């Protein structure tokens, strides 16, 4: 069980993580702190897996291998919560745990501690994974490419949870896709630089990029059915340094998200056509460079494992604290851990405090969810006193579903 002493230590761990976030691929301090927590609980710990990835293994007799996964990285967001433990990182850019990864790590460390201290309840092997670079959708693949399953064993189940602005103390399970698959693309448009006074002697890639962005807004409607639920967002447009200079290149960064690989492929193909066509229409001096930065599959947890975990959560929390979750357009790389047919379970962990939930405008849960600060917001602030023990219990009960009694 989660003791008062352990919960106090985990809360301190969480507050430290929140105050010292690190960007994707730079999680050296976070990884070391997480590794120390696991080592203190008797886990054999390996660091540097797929970057700053951490793997803790605790063997407890013959039985299944169950993985609990949490993420190490934070986001380039300037925190505006006003919390006394708000992020202290401002250079080279402001950084914040605006997606709850600090909560995930503290809950995973807590589950590791509870199960390590009560080995009479289970048999098998528990592996706890601290994954780097989730926000760039590259860390899971890096860990797998670094031999995660070959070096430490092929799991019988992989478990994860994610903070969401549901009331703290609740968990939510999806019946089908939980989060979307996603593709991030980057396009470099080549122009011909020159003086702003004589634009007819240049080929302005800013104009081409602007036309491309506008044209891309119609792609989803053109190549997908309305029921397919696909979104395309251009999140980056970079070009030039001076108002009086026509630059020689512009860069676009965009993401496509959807619930089928076929739909993602169709939209990505249309993106390539549009970018190339706009460059041709502008008479650009060279073809655009279009690359896939990363890609993650649809997050479709194993139905059987999901049902077992949900049943365990109902038993642990009561039915009033376990709810459903509609498919969300958010995306992450957790589905890659299902490589080769490994069963996964993934649920949402409520993080909104009672006062915040009560104060949120709206008479329905959907209206309140829309009004609360979402993940990636500078105001995102989990209610740690309720969400953290709930997250620990959710992981422990889920792990015990598959670890032998």
N, C-alpha and C positions, 0 to 999 in steps of 0.2 A: 504494500500500500504506500501511498505518497505521504510521508511523514512531514511534520511541521518543519523540522530541521532541513530536510531535503528541499521542500518548497521555498524556504527562505534562501537557501543557496542558489536555487534556480532563478529566483527573482533577481538576486544580485547579478547573476550571470547575464540575464536578459537586459537589465539596465546598462550593464557595461557594453554589451553588444550594440545596443541602440545608440549609445553615445559615441561609439567608435566604428561606424560603418565603413565598408570598403567596396570599391567598385569591382565589377566582374573581371576575373583574372588577376586581381590585386589582393586577394583575401588572405594574405599571409598571417596577420595578427588574429583574424577570426578563426582561421584553420587551427592555429596553435592553441587558442583558448578552448576550442571544441575538442581537440585531441587530448588536451590535459584533463578535461572533464571525463572523457571516456576512460583514459588510463587510470584515473583515480577510482573508477568503479571496477577495475580489474580486467578491462578489455585489452586485448592485444591490438595495438594501434599502428597503422601504416599511414604515413603522410606522403604528399607529393604524387598522388594518383590522378593522372589526367590534369595536371596543373597543381592547384592547391587542394585537391580532393583529399578527404580524410576517410579512412575505413577502419572501424573498430569491430573486432570479432570476439565473441564470448561463447565458448563451447561448454555445453552442459549435457553431455551424454549423447547417445544416439537419438536421431530424430531429424525433423525438417530443418531447412535453412530459411530463416525469415529475415528480410531486410527492412529496416526503417530508414527512409531517406529524408533529409532536410537540406536546405540550400544555404550557402555561405554569403552570397553577394547582396549588395545594396544598389541603389539607383542614384543617378546624377540629379538629385532633387534638393532644393533648399528647404529645409524643414521650417514649418510655420506653426507648429502645434503649441508652442509656448511651454512645453513640459520642462520640468527641472532637469531631466536627463536627456534633453534633446541632443541631436547630433552636434558634435563639436568639430566636425570635419568641414572645412570650407575651401581647401586647396588640394589639387589645382582647380577643382570645381567643388561646389557644394555637394555633399553626399548624404543620403538619408535612407534608413530602412523604411521605405514607404510602401512595402509590399508584404511585410510581416515575416520576412525570413528570419529575423531575430527571434520572433515568437516560435517559429518552427524549430529552430535550433535548440532553444531552451526546452521545448516540449520533448524533442527527441532525446536530449541529454537526460531529462527527467525519466522518460520511459526506460532508458538504459539503466539508470540508477535503481528504479523500482524492480525491474526484472533481475538485475544482478544481485540485489539484496534478498530476493525471494525465489531462489532457484528450485525450491521444492515444488513449485507450482507448474513447472514445465521442464521439458527435455528437448534437446536439439541444439541448434546454433543460432545465435542472434548476431546479425551484422547491422551496424549503424553507419550510415554513409552521410558525410557532409559534402555535398556537391558544389563545386565552384561554377561560376559563369552560367547560372540559369537565365538571367535576364538577357543574355545575348544568345540564348538557345544553343550554346556550344559545349557546356560542361558535361552533360550526360554522355554525349557522344565521345568526348575526350576521355572520360573515365572508362567507358566500354572499350574504346580503341587501345587504352593502356592495359587491357587485360583484366578488367574488374572481375568478370565471372570466371575467367580461366585461372586467375591467381587466388581468388578467395572462395570460389564455389558458385555453382549455378543455383539461384534461389528457387525455393518452392513458393514463395510469395514475396512481393515488394509492396510496401505500404507507404503512403504519404498523405498529408493533409495540407490545406491551404487556408490562410486567414481570409475572411470575407466580412463585410459589414452587416452580418446577421447579429442578433442579440448574443452577447457573450454568454457562454454556458450551453449553447446549442451546437449541434453538428447537422450537416445536410448531405444527403447522398443523391446522386443522379441515377436515373434509370435509362442508361444509354450514354451518349457522349456527355462528358462533364465539361470539358473545354475543347476548343477548336484546334484543328491543325493550322499551321501557319508557315508562310514562306516570306522571308525578307529578301528584297532585291535591291541592288544598287545599279544606277544607270549613269554613265559619264557621257555627257553630250559635248562634242568637240566643235568649237567655233573658230573664228579668226579674229584675234584681238585687234584693237585699234583705238583711235581717239573718239571721244563722245561727240566731237564737233563734226566728224565725217563718218557717220554710221554706215553710209552706203559703201564705204571701202572695207567694212568689216562684215563678219557673219556673227550676229549677236546670239550667243547660246542662252542668254537669259530669256529672250523672247521665245526661243524654241522650247526651253524648259517650262515657261509659263503656259504655252499652248499645250504642251504635253500633259501638264497637271490637269488642265481643264478637260482635255479629251479623255483622260483616264477616269474621270468621274462617271462616264457613261459605260465603262467596260462591263461592270457587273450586270447591269440590266441587259446588255447586248449578248452576253454569252452564258448566262445562268438563268434558270427558272426561279421565280420568286420564292418558292418553297425550299430552295437549296441553302438559303441563309449564308451568304458570302459577303464579306466587306473588303474594301480596298482603301487604304489610307496612305497618302503621301505625307510622311512625317518630317522629311528633310528636303530642303532646297538650298544649295550652297553655290554661290557664284560671286566672283569679284571682290575687290577690296576698296575701290574708289568710285565715286559717282561719275567722274569724268573719264573713266577708262572702260572700254568694252573688253570684258575678259575673254580668254580663249577657251574656257570650259565651264560647264555647269554640272553639278551632281545632284541626283535625286535619290532619296532613300524611301522605300515604300514597303508596306506589309500587306499581304493578302491572307485572309483567314476564312476558314469554312469547315464544314463537317464531312466532306468527302475528298479523297485524294484526286478524283476525277475533276471535280469542280475547281480545285486549286490549280490543277494542270491547265485547264481551259483558260482560266483567268490569267495565269502567268504567260501563256502563249499569246493572249491578246495584248498584254502589257508590252511584250517584245515587239509585236506588230505596230502598236501605236508609237512607241519610242522611235523605232526605225523609220516609220512613215513621216513623223514630224521632222526628223532630221533630214530626210530626203526633201521634204517640202521647203525646208529652210536652206537647202543647198549647202549643208555642212561639209567641211572639207574632208571629213572622214566618218566612217560609220560609228555609231555609239557603242560603248562597251557596257554590256548588261551581264551582271553576275548574280548568282544566288549566294547571299551571305550566309544564310542558314535556313534550315527547314526542320520542322517537327511534325510528327503525325498527330492525328486526332486522338484525344485522350479518352479512350474507351475501356474503362476498367473491366476486369473479368466479372461476368454476371454472378457466378456462383460464389466467388470470394466476396464480392460486394454484398450479396444477400446475407452471408454469414457475419460479416463485419457489422452491417446495419442491425442485425438481430442482437449482436453482442452489445452494441451501443444502446439499443432500447432497454436491454436488461440492466445496463450500468447506469443510465441516465433517466430512464422513464420515457415513454412514448412522446410526452409533451415537449421533450428537448431534442427530439430527432425528427427532421423534416426532409422534404424533397428539395431537389436542386435542378432548375432547368438548364439546358445546355447554354454555356456562356462563350462569347467570342474571344475571351482571354485565351492565351495559348502559352504552353510551356513545354519543356523537353522531357518531362517525366515519362511520357509514353515510350520513349526509347528503351527504358528498363524492361519493357515487355519483350525485348528481342528474343526470338526463338520460341515464343509462346509462353514466356514466364507470366503467371497470373499476377495481376496488380489490383490494388484497391486504392481509391483516392476519394477523399471527402472534403467538404468545406467546414471550417472551424469558425464559429461566430466570434467576433472581436469587438462589437460595439457595446459600450457600457450602458447600464440601465438608464442613466440620466440622458445620455446622448440619444438613445433610442426613443425615449419618451418625448424629448424635445424636438425630434425630427418631425417636420410637417408631413401631413398625410394621414388618412384614416386606415389605410391598408398597409400590409407588409411591403408590397411592391413600391408604394409611394414613399415609404420611409427609406427603403433601400436606395431609391433614386436620389433622395435628399442627403443622405449621409456621405461624408468624405469617402470616396472609393479608394481602392488600392492605387498606388502611384500618385495620389494627391499629397501635397505638402502638409495637409491637415490630418492625414491618416494616423490614427493613434489607438491601437488595441488596448482594451481594458485588461491589463495584465493580471490583476488579482483574480479575475474570473476566468479569462481565456486560457491562462497558462495551466492551471490545474485541470481544466477540462481537456486541453490538448494532451497532457500527459496521460490522463485516464483513457482518452480515445485511442491513443497509440498502444497502450498496454493491453487493453481489452481486444484490440484488433490483432495484435501479435499472438495473444493466447488462443485466438481462433485456429491458428495453424501450428503453433508449437505444441508438441506432444505433451499430454497431461502426465 
